[in-house]
Amino acid sequence: MILSARTWARRSAELLDDPAADDGAVLASLGDIVRVNRLFGGVRAALARLDEFFREETPARALSLLDVGTGLGDIPVAAARRARSRGLTLRLVGLEQHPAAAREARSRHGLAMLLADAGRLPFRDGAVDFVLCSQLLHHLDAAAATRLVVELDRVARRGVVIADLHRSALAAAGIFLASFPLRFHPATRRDSVISVFRGFTPQELGAVCRSAGVAARVRRHAGFRLTAAWRKNGGHP
């Protein structure tokens, strides 16, 4: 039987799916992801949606941001810089399942870090102003993805941004070819292709949000990126 790329990807396991994966391999792969975020639009897409919230905040206000699945913390740190450009102070909290990633993010950026299951966030309702979740949703099956979106919405006081991958054979081929001159770890080379085929269409990402009871506005971005964002009052940024 010939499997579709989507089915193959859904049945495959990525290194970062395993909370007990080797520390060295995890850090190498996350380091590659930092470069991919910077070069191919991951940071820009997430910041574009967060900035829609920041522009409407009163200058000099102190706000909080929880980044679920923060990796090495590159995107929340960039978000704090963007907030400062708007006259805001952003207090960052990262959440990870990999202890090595949590230690490295704390060491690199001084992030406050929590080790926890993203499906059961250790926060009370409305505990943080903004919640960001970048490139985590595609790792989950449909039921787990819905539970995660429910949790993101539950702990946010002002708004939520989900950033993920737009599924595309062209994007999969491009990241595979780019992985050689960028000297990716072998696990990243394989997993980056799996991740792209685990990604979403805009309609699929919107449907995941609706299944969790939120009305998100989904947008496409350069670099085969998708974002979904919503306000807690039911409006759109």
WOHU-V159366 format. One line per field, one symbol per residue. phi: phi as a letter, one per 30 degrees, with the letter a starting at -180 (. if undefined). burial: b if it has 16 or more other C-alpha atoms within 10 Angstrom, else e. Layout:
# WOHU-V159366
phi: ???
burial: ???
This chain:
# WOHU-V159366
phi: .cddeddedddccceddcdcdeeddedddddddeddeddbjddddddedddddddcddeidcbbbcccidiciddddddddddddcicccdcbcbbccedddddddddbiddbbcadddbddbdeidbdbbcbchceddcdddddddddededdddccabbcbaccdaddddddddddddddhdeeddeddddedddddbdedddddddddcicccccbcbeihcbbbbacddjdcd
burial: eeeeebeebbeeebbbeeeeeeeebbbbbbbbbbebbeebbbbbbbbbbbbebbeebeeeeebbbbbbbbbbbbbbbebbebbeebbbbbbbbbbbbbbbbbbbbbeeeebebbbbebbebeeeebbbbbbbbbbbbbbeeeeebbbbbbbbbbbbbbbbbbbbbbbbeebbeebbeebeeeebbeebbbbbbbbbbbbbbbeebbbbbebbebbbbbbbbebbbbbbbbbbeeebb
